[in-house]
Amino acid sequence: MSGFGLLSGLLLGLLVLLWVARWSIRRGLAAPREAEKRDPDSLGLVFRTVAFPTANGRTLRGWFIPAQQAVAPAVVLLHGWGGNAETMLPLAGPLHRQGHAVLLFDTRCHGMSDGDSFASLPRFAEDLDHALDWLRTQPGVDPQRIAVIGHSVGAGAALLAASRSAAIAAVVS
């Protein structure tokens, strides 16, 4: 075998090894995808399943629980890493009983929403921005009174989104 052939073979082997290592690391750090087992109906809440676009041509999915009054404040509930909308479901009932519309959704690579190349705190915040844009257009929602409650990475994303937008009335992280 010539020196060039040996060098080419070693280079190709190294490239394959690097690709496998990169794939293994990304796979190992990926959020576990858990499907929801319960929805707001399990708490006796009237809701509708929603879908709206986010970055990279992806679609986010979740649940919208409208308030009972004509125009009401709203709260977005944002899960953490490896969670989904169901993770935040225990907060939906008390918030709704206090007169809030509630939006629970799955970020990319979580629950019912589309996958993407990776998930991260900035992407959680980007998805939250799109959820807020969607929520502001809903009948019965006061766009000046929208709060966000985030858990774990969702809490960090809520703070990041609020730091970039004065349109978020309150954040609980």
C-alpha positions in Angstrom: 0.0 0.0 0.0 1.4 3.4 -0.9 2.0 6.1 1.7 -0.8 8.2 0.1 -3.3 5.3 0.4 -2.4 4.7 4.0 -2.6 8.4 4.9 -6.0 8.6 3.1 -7.3 5.6 4.9 -6.2 7.0 8.3 -7.8 10.3 7.5 -11.0 8.7 6.5 -11.0 6.6 9.7 -10.3 9.7 11.8 -13.2 11.5 10.2 -15.6 8.6 10.8 -14.4 8.3 14.4 -15.0 12.1 15.0 -18.5 11.9 13.4 -19.4 8.9 15.7 -18.0 10.7 18.8 -20.0 13.9 17.9 -23.2 11.9 17.3 -22.7 9.9 20.5 -22.2 13.1 22.6 -25.3 14.8 21.0 -27.4 11.7 21.5 -26.3 11.3 25.1 -27.1 15.0 26.0 -30.4 15.0 24.1 -33.5 15.6 26.2 -35.6 12.5 26.8 -38.9 12.8 25.0 -41.8 12.0 27.2 -45.3 11.9 25.7 -48.1 13.4 27.8 -50.4 10.8 29.5 -52.9 13.3 30.9 -54.4 16.5 29.5 -56.4 19.4 31.1 -59.6 17.3 30.7 -58.2 15.0 33.5 -58.6 18.0 35.8 -62.0 19.0 34.5 -60.7 21.9 32.5 -62.2 22.9 29.1 -59.3 23.3 26.7 -58.3 23.1 23.1 -55.3 21.6 21.5 -53.2 24.2 19.7 -50.3 24.3 17.3 -48.3 27.3 16.2 -45.0 27.9 14.3 -41.6 28.5 15.8 -38.1 28.9 14.4 -36.6 26.6 11.7 -40.0 25.8 10.2 -40.9 23.7 13.3 -44.3 23.5 15.0 -45.0 23.7 18.7 -48.0 21.9 20.2 -49.9 22.4 23.5 -53.1 23.2 25.2 -55.0 26.5 25.6 -57.4 26.9 28.5 -59.5 30.0 27.9 -60.6 32.1 30.9 -64.3 32.3 31.7 -64.5 36.1 31.5 -64.6 38.1 28.3 -61.0 39.6 28.6 -58.6 38.1 31.1 -54.9 38.0 32.0 -53.0 34.9 30.8 -50.2 32.7 32.0 -47.8 30.6 30.0 -46.5 27.5 31.8 -43.1 26.4 30.5 -41.7 23.0 31.4 -38.1 22.1 32.1 -35.5 19.9 30.3 -36.9 16.5 29.5 -40.4 17.6 30.6 -43.6 18.4 28.7 -46.8 20.4 29.1 -48.2 17.7 31.5 -45.3 18.6 33.9 -46.9 22.0 34.5 -50.5 20.8 34.5 -50.9 20.9 38.4 -50.7 24.7 38.2 -53.3 25.1 35.5 -56.4 24.5 37.7 -55.5 27.0 40.4 -54.6 29.7 37.8 -57.7 29.1 35.8 -59.9 29.3 39.0 -58.3 32.7 39.7 -59.5 34.0 36.3 -56.5 33.4 34.1 -56.3 31.9 30.6 -53.6 29.3 30.6 -51.2 28.2 27.8 -49.2 25.0 28.3 -46.9 23.9 25.4 -44.0 21.7 24.6 -40.8 23.2 23.4 -39.0 21.7 20.4 -37.6 18.2 21.0 -40.1 17.7 23.8 -43.6 16.1 24.2 -45.8 16.6 21.2 -43.8 19.3 19.5 -41.5 18.9 16.5 -37.9 17.9 16.9 -35.0 19.9 15.8 -31.2 19.5 15.6 -30.9 20.2 19.4 -32.6 21.8 22.4 -31.0 24.5 24.6 -32.0 27.3 26.9 -31.9 29.9 24.2 -34.1 27.7 22.0 -36.6 27.3 24.9 -36.7 31.1 25.1 -37.1 31.4 21.3 -40.1 28.9 21.5 -41.5 30.9 24.4 -41.3 34.1 22.3 -43.3 32.4 19.6 -45.8 31.1 22.2 -46.3 34.6 23.6 -46.8 36.0 20.0 -49.5 33.4 19.5 -51.1 34.0 22.8 -51.4 37.8 22.3 -53.6 37.1 19.2 -56.1 35.0 21.1 -59.6 36.4 21.7 -60.3 37.0 25.4 -56.6 37.4 26.3 -55.4 40.8 27.6 -52.1 41.2 25.8 -50.8 43.6 28.4 -51.3 41.1 31.2 -49.4 38.0 30.3 -47.2 36.3 32.8 -44.8 33.3 32.5 -44.1 30.6 35.0 -41.1 28.5 34.1 -39.5 25.4 35.7 -35.8 24.5 35.5 -34.5 25.3 32.0 -38.0 26.8 31.4 -37.4 29.2 34.3 -34.1 30.3 32.7 -35.8 30.7 29.4 -38.6 32.8 31.0 -36.0 35.1 32.5 -34.1 35.4 29.2 -37.3 36.1 27.2 -38.4 38.7 29.8 -35.0 40.4 29.6 -35.6 41.0 25.9 -39.3 42.0 26.0 -41.2 44.5 28.2 -44.4 42.8 27.0 -44.1 40.1 29.7 -46.0 41.4 32.7 -44.5 39.0 35.3 -42.2 36.0 35.5 -42.0 33.3 38.2 -39.0 31.1 37.8 
